[in-house]
Amino acid sequence: MKHLLSILILLVFVSCDAFESYDSSYDRGYDDGYASGYNTTCNIRATLIAGDWNNDGYSDGYDDGYYDGSKSCRIDN
């Protein structure tokens, strides 16, 4: 019974992610991209990201965020 409950809870979390809106995915991707772009350009550190490349919103947001983060690093330095 305990295992069945654990599986059901896991399915709920997985299914919630499947219905994430484009805007929400874009925002998540933008945040990851911005951090990666800034940290990579400024040689600060490696950045852990979600890497949800199959999600169009995430990919679009990541690209935009990476550009903006990299640009911010160049402005700051």
N, C-alpha and C positions, 0 to 999 in steps of 0.2 A: 504494500500500500504506500509506503514511504517513497519507493522508487517511482510509482505512478504519479504521485503528487509532484515530485521533482521534474519529471518529464513534462507534465502539463504546464508548470510554471515556466520552464525553458521554452516551450512552444509559444507561450504568450509573448515572451520577450522577443523571440525571433520574428513572429508575425507582426509585431508592432513596427519593427524596423523595415519590413517589406512595404509598408504603406506610408513611409515618410514622404512628405511633399517635396516638390522640386525646390521650393524656397528654403525649406529646412535643410535639405541636402546641400544646396548651394552655400548656405551660411556655414555649415560644418566644413565643407571643402575650402571655402574662402579662409576660414580661421587656420586650418591646417596649412594651406598654401602660403599664407602670409607669414606664419611662423617659420616655415621651411625656407622661404625666400629670404627673409631677414637674416636668419641664423646662418644659412649657407653663404650668402653674400658677405656678411660680416665675419665669417669664420668663427662663429661663437661655439656651436656644438651641433651634434646630430639631433634631429627632431623626430619624435615618434608621431606617426599620423595614422589615420584609419585606412587610407589607401583603397577606398571604395570605387575603383576605376570603372566598374560596370554601371555605375549610377551617373547619368548625364548631369544632373544638378551638382553632384559632388565634383565631378571632373571639371565642369565649367567654372565653378567657384574656386577650385584649387588653382587653376591656371591664372585667373584674375588676381587671386590673393598672392600667389607667388610673385607675379609681376609687381604688385603694389608693395609687398614686403621687401623685395630686392631694391626697389626704388627708394623706399624709406631708409634703408641702410645706407645707400649712397648719399642721401641728403644729410643724414645724421653725422656722417664721417667726413 
